[in-house]
């Protein structure tokens, strides 16, 4: 058996590492694992309460199932959604969404094209002409054009608006009360334990506790326990340590890649009294603050709204930021008429794996299976991920119950025959195939991308517009039309000398208006961390973000990791190697895919190590 | 040495990182969205639990119970975070845990639950709990629980408890002026309202969690509704403590300078 080496942080020799045996161990409690545990728990006990399936490790007891989650509580650090909830409803037929706080049926849905109200958005000449025409002809309301047609593939009618935090708490309580599965938050999983030939997984290793920032043991050191399991369910999301470890170990299936990403950032807002927004209202927006940035607004019951943006990896700005753009987005007149007078209630950010079906890794192997977003379940055409992730978990649970009843081991062959076969035969696969090339056109430009989505959506995936990622321009090139080279250099030097990111100063200089902070909804980035994210970093765990090769960082011009950091946890450091402050990290994972320094021997890997870590957001309203 | 039977009374409070907003509902004051807010084990009760577990570990044959009155669903959620910390058996009561309940009724419910623990021997009983609560600063509940159980030896603001060779207990209680009063108690039963104690929060131990959870879920399923109505209670007013937040990011500031600045800030108040 081998089990990695704690990220090579210290010599394992002499470390006393305890172990425990269970039947099934799950990594991460996201929608995929929630679907798995929810469906599994319903099949583990007979009606009289006796075990329907007996544990191998504790004979006479039900299957021993545990799930370890990094965040300090279930439902922390995940995102809000509007979803058709087909998979959720199918797995929980009696579910009344009204039992879940902040959930409500979708009542209306609009796609809105937003004009640029400030004159700073990067718009092509044809787009500027079109915008001018719209204004001249008065085809807008509050600088927004409500599109008359919503393609079927985008519609969420019949679906629900959810707070994922509240939904996950609801599901966790349901699973835990069954008594047949245990969920343990605040317990990061460091790595998968591989078998002797390194071809299969035999369990997981929990993160060490009582260590210095660099991972070396200190007083009170407790080596992370090894949890041996017949089946390891990997559902730790797109930037999870275990999922990425398996990707590195086994690679991806031929033709697959995970190079498309997005950062979703959002706020949950207490709307002012009489805001005129009905619960269940859904806006999808395009066009502003930059043409590449999509936005959304969902309305929950109780006069509460979720508002946010997606900043995609194909947005070719090396100085991109989510927080500043989100503030401009909220102030767009089309949205601000509803949001003005509102108050920030919660805030968060999350990386989305946008390669979808083409980002699918090997879904099963000896002793392990992949579920959830990290397994490539997100539908990039419909912009839907939670229900899909949930469904992968349900399908795995059905497969596990089938194998357990047959007393068959969790080998690659058996899991492929049961889990993979279910997945391939389901709507998940069909719709994933339709969507898998739908967004390729965005690498050519936004208009091409929108046209490609429409083609793929309306043709069932038979037609699409292709495109390949292009090189990111240098920061200087990006701002060349807006700023003189000397002015650009002066701003960057000043910001770096102060340890600050540069995007705020550069956006100010490029014509973006300053944010009129009101202390309620328009607040500084740091206040968003305090008021909305309530970020926590428990003592005794190592820094989970590390910069691998100092030379790369010193030579890096754009320092995109600093600009894109959702919590301002990464700042400029002396000598060019950024500094990392764990107490501000929301675990969004944006640094991982915004590092422009690929490793020579493994280009998909960047110069940042993103280990398992504890803490992060403390909000259950996201 | 005679093993102890340590009963810890402790409930839950909203995660202190959350924004708490008092509102007036039909049943009196409460916190906005209280059932949506994440909860944690009351930090004072947490100190008591960790001290109890430490004492039990050092005294072979001892056992720890956690008696908790809280909304069952919330208590279940908090157990996911607590049950990996220390071995205990849960006795759950389903009822309100906000800072607006009547401490007299709460104490009566807790005392009833302690009395209902099978096999409890008064001669070995140590009643632990928080000196105060993060949601209630009165510090009266544990004292009343002790009184209802007829335990006259009571110590409040405890920071340290040592078992001496003759089996008697030496207690450090906080007194005015940042000092401790040293008392000696010959034998159980006794009540200990813990201040912060001296132990750090234990590391998560998955094996402890697995064992605890086998008892936690049945205990939650058996949880009886607690008769805590607070019917005779009237709140004249409810307000949040005055808060002031100034965010400033400073790297590598010497501790002395930070202390000087904080002292100056306090002086301005």
Interface residues (C-beta under 8 A of the other chain):
Chain A: X18 X20 X22 X64 X66 X68 X72 X73 X74 X75 X76 X101 X102 X166 X169 X172 X173 X176 X177 X179 X182 X183 X184 X185 X186 X187 X206 X209 X210 X220 X222 X225 X227 X345 X499 X524 X526 X527 X530 X531 X534 X536 X540 X568 X579 X618 X619 X620 X621
Chain B: X15 X17 X18 X19 X33 X35 X36 X37 X38 X73 X76 X77 X80 X81 X84 X200 X203 X204 X205 X206 X207 X209 X210 X213 X217 X218 X220 X221 X245 X247 X249 X251
